[in-house]
Amino acid sequence: MGGGGTPDGLIRVLLAESARDAIAAHVAEDTTVESGGVLVGEILAGAVRVVGAIPARQAAGAATSLTFTHEAWDEVNSVLEADWSDARMVGWYHSHPGFGIFLSDYDQFIQSNFFSEPWQVSRATRISP
């Protein structure tokens, strides 16, 4: 994406309503454990447009953690290839049932190791069980 972004060096995130609704529906399915998936979209000059979400249904969710398993990555990549061939993985999302919105140390590890491009974003979603 180059040196684009806002004057303060940040990248704008444009979240389509349909993507927001898909994330909300997924994380509301089970509010007793963390759930999540990947964000799909496109890279623009100075922004990332998120147009959809792929739930990682094979991820291992617990009350305070979410682990993207090998099976989860296989599932996400298969859906990305089949249903979103004109988009790319631009980040990830996950829920914090009953907690605030923040990135834990493990969330930061996931961001740094699996979504490390400057244009890859994270969305933490608070849900109330």
KAMODA-V774291 format. One record per backbone hydrogen bond with DSSP energy under -1.0 kcal/mol. NH is the residue of the N-H (numbers start at 1). CO is the residue of the C=O. E is the energy in kcal/mol with one decimal. If there is no record, write none. Layout:
BEGIN
NH_CO_E ; NH_CO_E
END
This chain:
BEGIN
6_10_-3.4 ; 9_6_-2.7 ; 12_46_-2.0 ; 14_48_-3.2 ; 16_50_-2.8 ; 20_16_-2.4 ; 21_17_-2.7 ; 22_18_-2.0 ; 23_19_-2.4 ; 24_20_-2.5 ; 25_21_-2.5 ; 26_22_-2.2 ; 27_23_-2.7 ; 28_24_-1.3 ; 29_26_-1.4 ; 34_62_-3.1 ; 37_93_-2.0 ; 38_54_-2.2 ; 39_91_-2.4 ; 40_52_-2.5 ; 41_88_-2.4 ; 42_49_-2.3 ; 44_47_-3.0 ; 47_44_-1.1 ; 48_12_-2.5 ; 49_42_-2.8 ; 50_14_-3.3 ; 51_40_-2.4 ; 52_40_-1.8 ; 54_38_-2.7 ; 56_36_-2.8 ; 57_55_-1.2 ; 59_56_-1.7 ; 60_67_-2.7 ; 62_65_-3.0 ; 67_60_-2.2 ; 73_69_-2.2 ; 74_70_-2.5 ; 75_71_-2.5 ; 76_72_-2.8 ; 77_73_-2.7 ; 78_74_-2.1 ; 79_75_-2.4 ; 80_76_-2.7 ; 81_77_-2.3 ; 82_78_-2.4 ; 83_79_-3.2 ; 84_80_-1.5 ; 87_84_-2.1 ; 88_41_-2.3 ; 90_39_-2.5 ; 91_39_-1.0 ; 92_121_-2.1 ; 93_37_-2.4 ; 94_123_-2.1 ; 95_35_-2.4 ; 96_125_-2.6 ; 98_127_-3.6 ; 99_96_-1.9 ; 108_104_-2.5 ; 109_105_-1.7 ; 110_106_-2.4 ; 111_107_-2.6 ; 112_108_-2.7 ; 113_109_-2.4 ; 114_110_-2.7 ; 115_111_-1.1 ; 120_117_-2.0 ; 121_90_-2.4 ; 123_92_-1.8 ; 125_94_-2.5
END
